[in-house]
Amino acid sequence: MMKRTVILILASIGIVCNSNAQQDSQFTQYIFNTIHINPAYTGYKKDIYIQAFYRAQWAGVKGAPTTMSIAVDGTIDHDGDVGLGFIASNDKTGAQKQLSAYANYAYKVQLGYDENAKLSFGLAVGAMQLGLDGNQLNSIDPDDEIISTDMRNKIFPDARVGIFYANEKYFVGLSASNLIASWTAKKNSNNLFVPVPQPHLFLTAGALVPITYGLALKPIILLKDDIKGPTSLDVNTFFLLKERVWIGGFYRTTVPIYSKKHLENNLTKKNALGMMVELFATDNLRVGYSYDYSLNKLQYYNYGSHEFSVGINFAPRDMRKLRARSCYGF
């Protein structure tokens, strides 16, 4: 109990002292709907798709991160080249809170003669409310005027951009987030307690490999970098069973792509591993679950991370299985 208390105290100090280097929330099931990390994916399912997810990270640790999000997207033209969408999310880590909302737009261009080979360009515009609840902070000196005792909030405009290419066999995407908020927060906020989000870069790629009738393999990688923190790499492997179930596992680690002199040299590279499953409960209802197990020292102080998702697809019945089999048919 004493060790857990010490860890929480150090984490709280880190939130305040490193408020100019806030990380985006971590979640695992981005692969079931890439719109969460890349606006260029908006409308790739063509028909209206609504997905909600909830993540509880480091279960058993007081003040551990929790994330809730809902996304809806679809296309507005017959060819499915123009996608529109909306994402809203709510993140909470201890006393720190973040509420964000974005409107997404994507435009797809067919490459070559394959009508399924398209390059998409995406833009998301919105705002985020960042804040810190001083009532949840405990200061050593009760008379310390630096420690806030009320709720501090700041609202910043923000934007995300991305590109995404996919055909029936493979996909690759590149995107960036927190492009405006990071700049406006630094220019307009003198409040120590308001965390400043950092720009994040996401590179993702995957392929669909048929093995036999009713069985296909899908490897996926995600490279995530925020310039100031460690570069994260997710390696995922999935099997599609009978066009009804996606099941697989992942391994998350850090990779030294380029030198970051401000980082400690002895940071643990191993981060987490886990499993994921998504079930097509009906032709239009999809339910997902993932479990993360920490491989660093946090494994001794928590019961893992749990993530749940529910998606509803309003595609015509004869198109649902076809899109489940496609490379990007999450």
Secondary structure by P-SEA (a helix, b strand, c coil): caaaaaaaaaaaaaaaaacccccccccccccccccccccccccccccbbbbbbcccccccccccbbbbbbbbbbbccccccccccccccccccccbbbbbbbbbbbbbbbccccccbbbbbbcccbbbbbbbcccccccccccccccccbbbbbbbbcccccccccccccccccccccccaaaaaaaccccccbbbbcbbbbbbbbbbbbccccbbbbbbbbbbbcccccbbbbbbbbbbccccbbbbcccccccccccccccccccccccccbbbbbbcccccbbbbbbbbbbcccccccccbbbbbbbbbbccccccaaaaaaccccc
